[in-house]
Structures are given as structure tokens and as C-alpha cells.
Amino acid sequence: MKRVAGRLAISCAMLAGLFWAPPAAADDSDALRVVICHPGGPGSTEEAAPRLATFSARVEELAGWPEGHMQGIYLNTSDACELQLRTRKPHVAILSLDTYLAHGAELKALPLLEVLPLSGERERYHLVGSAEETEALDDLKGKTIAGETLTDPKFLSRLVFAGRLDAAEDLALERTRTALRALRLVQRGKAAAALVDSNTAKELKTLPFGDSLHTIFVSEALPGWPVLALGDSRAGDRLSESRQRALIEALTQVCQGEAGARYCEPAFLGGFVPITPATYAEVRERYSGD
């Protein structure tokens, strides 16, 4: 049981730890300011800090940057993310997919890379219910689903459920701090289903009550979290193209080979992969409803 909870907490907190560093000094104008936003995510900035302190040093080394060049922070509430993005004016953000779709346009966000999980495959969301209660997606209408990623009903309706359910109208959403907590609510009959990621779905049978659960629905594969350059290039407040290239080259290398596995596998990261203009275009269109 602890294995599932630990994997979830570590993967998000360690992603935060990749770039964590103390806040930049007021005169540190050359620092690369990075914000990682995962509303509803586990852990905290303080917990993330020591876990992968060596990761940022490795990225700096690969990019040819001096020690301490990357200055970042992890936040797991919408209000804190909004405040940080507005007041600190970061150069780079790593956002959960739902957060990017909701706020990418106003942030003038330019996707640079896609983050993939350790499997190397794009994320699929799984609705897991009690084997005795729920057989199909339509059976969930009017019922409660639980999960840690239930922050945006529009994202759930249009992307995860692909229009088959209206999360705001058809469901009662109960957010939990961890996926394990959501699964326990299902097991106790307090929720009809739990929304979990692929890693968690693979571990269900390791739970003491795993045999009482079954998968009701699996979403299509969705793009991973984007690494974004923020700001208006015409106003000169976006990361320069040379620094963008250095960051892209460093991140695409950092998880490669045996040496890279040492940095990335503990965080359940498969790597940072190149994108095309189409990578996020379709999901943006579906999210906006255009």
C-alpha cells in the first residue's frame, strides 16, 4: 500500500526538486527563474528541495551554466501558482497539462519540450471502481468520483472523458491529496470511482484490497506536462533563443544512459522529449471548444 502512495508523492515532488533552489537574490538578474505548478499535487517546496539537489547541477553542467544559475520553486495550489507567475515573472514553467490549457494563452507560453513518465509513454487516466458496483462509464452519472487531479471539470469533460461525461453536471468531484486516499474511498463505498494515472493503475493489485477494484474506463493518451518559455518575445521578456536552445539540449540529454537513469528513475521520469507544433495544438483546440 505504501508503494503506491510513495510513488505518487515522489514523482511529483521530485519533478519539483529537479529545479528547486533558494529564491533568487534581488540583483541576480541572470538567473533562470523556473516555476513548477501542480495544483492539487502532493509534497511541498521544502520536501522537494533535498531530494534531487544534484539534478539542477547536472542540467547546469550540460547547459554550460554556472552553479546556482537555475532558481526555481514548486507550488501545488492554484492561488500560489498564479501569484508566483504574476509577480516573479519566471522565464520557464513546467505545468500540469490542465494548468497549461487553462492559462497558457494568458501566460504567452511557448512549449519547448514534453515531459514523459518513466514508462516513456504518454499519460492515460484510469477510472477505477468497485468490482461489485460499477461496470460502465454511464453508471457513474450522478455519483461521486475521487482523485487528486480533479481541479478542472472542463479538462476532465473534454480531454479525459472525451465528451462522454460532463464532469460538472454528471459527477460529484471529491479531491484527495493522494490517489491512495481516493482508492480507499472507493473500497469503503464512499466514492463510486477513483481517477488515477497509469503508474497507479499498474500497481492496483499490490494493494490489500486490489482484488475488489476494476478499471471502468481508460482515457486516450494525452501529452505530458509541457516545459514552457514564458513572456512576450516582442517585449524582450522571454528567454533568449540561445538560452532556450541550451535548456532544451540539456534536458533532452539529462535522462539518457545509465548516468541519466540515476537522476531520472527515482523521480519516475522517462525523459524530456522534443515536440512539434502539433504536440499540444489538438488538445488546446479541444479544451477551448473551438
Secondary structure as UniProt FT lines:
FT   HELIX           2..17
FT   TURN            26..27
FT   TURN            29..30
FT   STRAND          32..37
FT   TURN            39..40
FT   HELIX           45..48
FT   TURN            49..52
FT   HELIX           53..63
FT   TURN            67..68
FT   STRAND          70..75
FT   HELIX           78..87
FT   STRAND          92..95
FT   HELIX           97..103
FT   TURN            104..108
FT   STRAND          110..117
FT   TURN            118..119
FT   STRAND          126..130
FT   TURN            131..133
FT   HELIX           137..140
FT   TURN            141..142
FT   STRAND          143..147
FT   HELIX           153..155
FT   HELIX           156..160
FT   TURN            162..163
FT   HELIX           167..170
FT   STRAND          171..175
FT   HELIX           179..187
FT   TURN            188..189
FT   STRAND          193..196
FT   HELIX           198..202
FT   HELIX           204..206
FT   TURN            208..209
FT   HELIX           210..212
FT   STRAND          213..218
FT   STRAND          226..229
FT   HELIX           233..235
FT   HELIX           241..254
FT   HELIX           257..264
FT   HELIX           265..267
FT   STRAND          269..274
FT   HELIX           278..288
//
